[in-house]
Structures are given as structure tokens and as C-alpha cells.
Amino acid sequence: MENLSLQSVLLIQLWIFGLGLVVGSFLNVCIYRIPEGISIVWPASKCIYCSKHIVWYDNIPVLSYLFLRGKCRHCQSKISVQYPIVEAITGLVFLLLFHSVLMLSGDLICAYILYIIFCCLLIVGSFIDMRLHIIPNEITYTGLVLALIAALLCTGFHNLNSSLGYFDNSANQWIASLLVSLKGILVSGGLIFLCGVFGKLVFKKDAMGFGDVKLMGVIGGFLGWKLAVATFFLAPFFGLLFGMPRLILKRGNVIPYGPFLSLAAFICLLFKDYFVGIFDEYLDVYLHIFS
């Protein structure tokens, strides 16, 4: 990337953002169809009110929503603002990960693709959780399997930073990489599971859904246990920012936690060097005090 001109980099960024918008359109399909048990590849998209098939020029990410003024061309029913929001978020995720991963080295395309898949799972799971208060097994189980596959395909992608990025295909490195993902799954999933158990003892009701436990396992599998722990402590701050106004206005006390875990995980991914550095610093202090 260092040898490319500024104009070339801007064109690449525009292409990546556009690709993210297109993928975001597909994620909208997943968000709607997965909970309904409908195939995500067939049939073609149609209006959920009048069942008219959506032609290609009405399915252009973000732009079609603006041109149609948020209404179906045929029945004039309102189209959920979720559609352009998901598309825009996905495009932004593609772009931010480009700066976080690919701008370090063009050789890290494998890691970039894996992190894109990870973030797409987070987006789909989060928006389903916000709408239905569930995180489908199709998302979490797929994520857990893909995290282990990713560890084998791209050994060392947990350790990517400005000074380290390695792809060693030796048997020892495969085992080491797989163990990092397994440890991340067990530590992060176990951590939030214990939090849910403790919350149930205190509040006498379920404080954490098992979908959140599995989602946390996915996060640990992709990011490793250190960043998963950072995610665990960062997510409640976002939860409070959203939850306190709802509680004050008495708009319900059931708050989906998946979106906050996902947001915290994405921030930890973007600034992984920073969060790992803080974690290691506090761990060193802790070990020094109790040694």
C-alpha cells in the first residue's frame, strides 16, 4: 500500500466502501430471513407487504431507499430505515477494517477477509437481537466453527499489529493458533456465563441469555481471550448509555445485550494493540503485587 498514489488509495477505499454496501444489502436479507427459517439465497427479494418482487434498480444499497423516499414503489408501504442503516454500517466496517488491517500490509488480505466475516456475523446477530431479543444458533454456531477454521487458515491472525504479522504453516503453529481460538472461546464464554449465573442469583431472574454466552464465545474465538476480556468490560458502558434513558423513561427493562458486545468487540478489534497493551500492563502489575 505504501507505493500507491493518494488517488489510487482513495479509489480503493471507495470500492471497498461500495462493496460493503452491497454486502450490507445481503445482511439485511439474513436479518429478516434467518429467524423466519427462510432460505437466504432463494427466492428473490420482495416487499413484505404486497409481495411484489423488487427489481434491481430498487435494490441499490442506500440510494434506492433515498430515491423511493423510504416507500415501496408498488404499495407505498414504508420501508424500514434498518435497511440503509445496516448497509451504511457494513460499508463503514469494511472501510475501517481496511485502515486497521490492510493499510499495514497488503499481505494481510486473508486476515482482512476473516475479520470481515466475523463483523458480518456480529451485525446480523445484533440487529436480530434488537428486533426479537434472540441471537439465532445459525449465527453463533457458524461463528464458533469459523473461528476455529480461521485459526487454521490464517495462523497468527490473532497477533496482527503494526510490528507483527506472520503466517507460519508448520504443524506446531497450527496447533498453537487453534489453541488460541479454543482458549478464547472457553474463557470468554465462561466469563459471561458466570456473570449470568451471578446475576440470576442477585436479581432472581435471568440476567443474561445463552445466546450472549455463545456470541461471546465467537468473539473470543476470533479475537483471543485478552481482547474478549476487554470486550466484556467495555460492553457494559455502551449498555448503560443506551439503557439508562430507557429505564428513566420507563420504556421497558429488557435490553438486548448482543449489540453492545458486538460494538465493544469491533472497537477492541480496531484498537487491538492498545487494549492488549493495557491488559498486559495491568496483568504485570497484578502479578508483581501478588508475587
Secondary structure, 3 states (H helix, E strand, C coil): CCCCCHHHHHHHHHHHHHHHHHHHHHHHHHHHHHHHCCCCCCCCCECCCCCCECCHHHCCCCHHHHHCCCECCCCCCECCCHHHHHHHHHHHHHHHHHHHHHCCCHHHHHHHHHHHHHHHHHHHHHHHHHHHCCCCHHHHHHHHHHHHHHHHHCCCHHHCCCCCCCCCCCHHHHHHHHHHHHHHHHHHHHHHHHHHHHHHHHHCCCCCCHHHHHHHHHHHHHHCHHHHHHHHHHHHHHHHHHHHHHHHCCCCCCCCCHHHHHHHHHHHHHCHHHHHHHHHHHHHHHHHHHC
